[in-house]
Amino acid sequence: MIYGKIWCVVKPSVGIPLMLGTVAVSSFAVHYALLSHTTGCPSTTRVAPRR
C-alpha cells in the first residue's frame, strides 16, 4: 500500500469512512455538474414551461 503509514496517524475506524465519504461526495458533485450543465441529455432539475 502506498500510504500505509497514514494509519499510524489516523485510526482506520475514522479514516476509512472519511475517505469513502469524500469519494461519494465528490462523485455526486461531478455527476450533478455534468448533468446540470450538459444540453445533450434532459435535466430532471429543470421544469418545462407550461403552454
Phi and psi in degrees as GROMACS dihedral restraints (atoms count N, CA, C in turn):
[ dihedral_restraints ]
;  ai    aj    ak    al  type     phi  dphi    fc
    3     4     5     6     1   -67.7    20    10
    4     5     6     7     1   -46.8    20    10
    6     7     8     9     1  -106.1    20    10
    7     8     9    10     1    48.4    20    10
    9    10    11    12     1   -67.2    20    10
   10    11    12    13     1   -28.8    20    10
   12    13    14    15     1   -76.4    20    10
   13    14    15    16     1   -10.0    20    10
   15    16    17    18     1   -62.8    20    10
   16    17    18    19     1   -28.7    20    10
   18    19    20    21     1   -75.2    20    10
   19    20    21    22     1    -7.7    20    10
   21    22    23    24     1   -78.5    20    10
   22    23    24    25     1   -19.1    20    10
   24    25    26    27     1  -103.5    20    10
   25    26    27    28     1   -42.2    20    10
   27    28    29    30     1  -114.0    20    10
   28    29    30    31     1   134.1    20    10
   30    31    32    33     1   -67.0    20    10
   31    32    33    34     1   140.3    20    10
   33    34    35    36     1   -61.4    20    10
   34    35    36    37     1   -28.6    20    10
   36    37    38    39     1   -69.5    20    10
   37    38    39    40     1   -16.9    20    10
   39    40    41    42     1  -103.0    20    10
   40    41    42    43     1   -41.6    20    10
   42    43    44    45     1   -70.6    20    10
   43    44    45    46     1   -41.6    20    10
   45    46    47    48     1   -65.7    20    10
   46    47    48    49     1   -50.0    20    10
   48    49    50    51     1   -62.0    20    10
   49    50    51    52     1   -33.8    20    10
   51    52    53    54     1   -65.3    20    10
   52    53    54    55     1   -43.7    20    10
   54    55    56    57     1   -67.3    20    10
   55    56    57    58     1   -42.9    20    10
   57    58    59    60     1   -65.0    20    10
   58    59    60    61     1   -39.0    20    10
   60    61    62    63     1   -64.7    20    10
   61    62    63    64     1   -39.1    20    10
   63    64    65    66     1   -64.7    20    10
   64    65    66    67     1   -42.4    20    10
   66    67    68    69     1   -64.2    20    10
   67    68    69    70     1   -42.3    20    10
   69    70    71    72     1   -65.5    20    10
   70    71    72    73     1   -45.0    20    10
   72    73    74    75     1   -64.4    20    10
   73    74    75    76     1   -43.5    20    10
   75    76    77    78     1   -67.5    20    10
   76    77    78    79     1   -35.5    20    10
   78    79    80    81     1   -64.8    20    10
   79    80    81    82     1   -45.7    20    10
   81    82    83    84     1   -62.9    20    10
   82    83    84    85     1   -38.4    20    10
   84    85    86    87     1   -65.0    20    10
   85    86    87    88     1   -42.6    20    10
   87    88    89    90     1   -66.5    20    10
   88    89    90    91     1   -44.1    20    10
   90    91    92    93     1   -65.3    20    10
   91    92    93    94     1   -40.3    20    10
   93    94    95    96     1   -63.3    20    10
   94    95    96    97     1   -43.5    20    10
   96    97    98    99     1   -63.4    20    10
   97    98    99   100     1   -41.3    20    10
   99   100   101   102     1   -65.3    20    10
  100   101   102   103     1   -44.8    20    10
  102   103   104   105     1   -72.4    20    10
  103   104   105   106     1   -31.5    20    10
  105   106   107   108     1   -84.5    20    10
  106   107   108   109     1   -16.9    20    10
  108   109   110   111     1  -113.8    20    10
  109   110   111   112     1     9.4    20    10
  111   112   113   114     1  -106.8    20    10
  112   113   114   115     1   132.4    20    10
  114   115   116   117     1   -91.7    20    10
  115   116   117   118     1    -8.0    20    10
  117   118   119   120     1   -75.1    20    10
  118   119   120   121     1   -23.9    20    10
  120   121   122   123     1  -124.3    20    10
  121   122   123   124     1   146.6    20    10
  123   124   125   126     1   -67.5    20    10
  124   125   126   127     1   137.8    20    10
  126   127   128   129     1   -93.9    20    10
  127   128   129   130     1   139.1    20    10
  129   130   131   132     1   -87.1    20    10
  130   131   132   133     1    -6.1    20    10
  132   133   134   135     1   -90.6    20    10
  133   134   135   136     1   -12.8    20    10
  135   136   137   138     1  -104.2    20    10
  136   137   138   139     1   140.1    20    10
  138   139   140   141     1  -103.2    20    10
  139   140   141   142     1   133.2    20    10
  141   142   143   144     1   -70.3    20    10
  142   143   144   145     1   140.9    20    10
  144   145   146   147     1   -69.5    20    10
  145   146   147   148     1   147.4    20    10
  147   148   149   150     1   -79.2    20    10
  148   149   150   151     1   148.9    20    10
